[in-house]
Amino acid sequence: MADTRCAIEGCSARIYAPGGTSALCKDHFLKFVVWRRRRGPAMFQKYAAMTMDERDTIVAEWQKSLIVEK
């Protein structure tokens, strides 16, 4: 994780945790966890068993649900 900024477009906050093969800031990571929780408890078990590349598809799906703030 050589990149020190959040993977979300327009966010320049420092990285906090991995989101697939990229990294997210604390605010976006917490929003991602809430989104996964809303999808049901099975999502946590499924996500934990995925490889980082497989997690990228879940993160990409979540990113589509974000509203771009201007």
C-alpha positions in Angstrom: 0.0 0.0 0.0 2.5 2.5 -1.2 -0.3 4.9 -2.1 -1.1 7.0 0.9 -4.5 8.4 -0.1 -7.9 7.0 -0.2 -9.0 5.0 -3.3 -12.3 6.9 -3.6 -12.3 9.5 -6.3 -12.0 13.0 -4.9 -11.0 11.9 -1.4 -7.6 13.0 -0.2 -7.7 11.5 3.3 -4.9 9.3 4.5 -5.4 5.5 4.2 -6.8 3.5 7.1 -7.7 0.0 6.0 -7.6 -2.2 2.9 -10.6 -2.3 0.6 -9.7 -5.1 -1.8 -6.3 -4.4 -3.3 -6.7 -0.6 -2.8 -7.0 1.3 0.5 -9.7 3.4 2.1 -9.7 6.3 4.6 -11.3 5.7 7.9 -14.6 7.4 6.9 -15.0 5.4 3.7 -13.9 2.2 5.4 -16.6 2.6 8.1 -19.2 3.3 5.4 -18.1 0.2 3.5 -18.4 -2.0 6.7 -21.9 -0.6 7.3 -22.9 -1.3 3.7 -21.6 -4.9 4.1 -23.5 -5.3 7.4 -26.7 -4.2 5.7 -26.3 -6.9 3.1 -26.6 -9.6 5.8 -24.4 -11.6 8.2 -23.5 -14.0 5.4 -21.6 -11.2 3.6 -19.0 -11.0 6.4 -18.3 -14.7 6.3 -18.2 -14.7 2.5 -16.0 -11.6 2.4 -13.5 -13.0 4.9 -13.0 -16.1 2.7 -12.3 -14.1 -0.5 -9.0 -13.3 -2.0 -8.0 -9.7 -2.3 -8.8 -9.8 -6.1 -12.2 -11.2 -5.4 -12.8 -8.5 -2.8 -12.2 -5.9 -5.5 -15.5 -6.8 -7.1 -17.3 -6.2 -3.9 -15.6 -2.9 -3.3 -16.4 -1.9 -6.9 -20.0 -2.7 -6.3 -20.0 -0.6 -3.1 -18.3 2.3 -4.9 -21.2 2.4 -7.4 -23.5 3.0 -4.5 -21.6 6.1 -3.2 -23.0 9.5 -4.0 -20.4 11.9 -5.3 -20.4 15.0 -3.1 -19.3 18.2 -4.8 
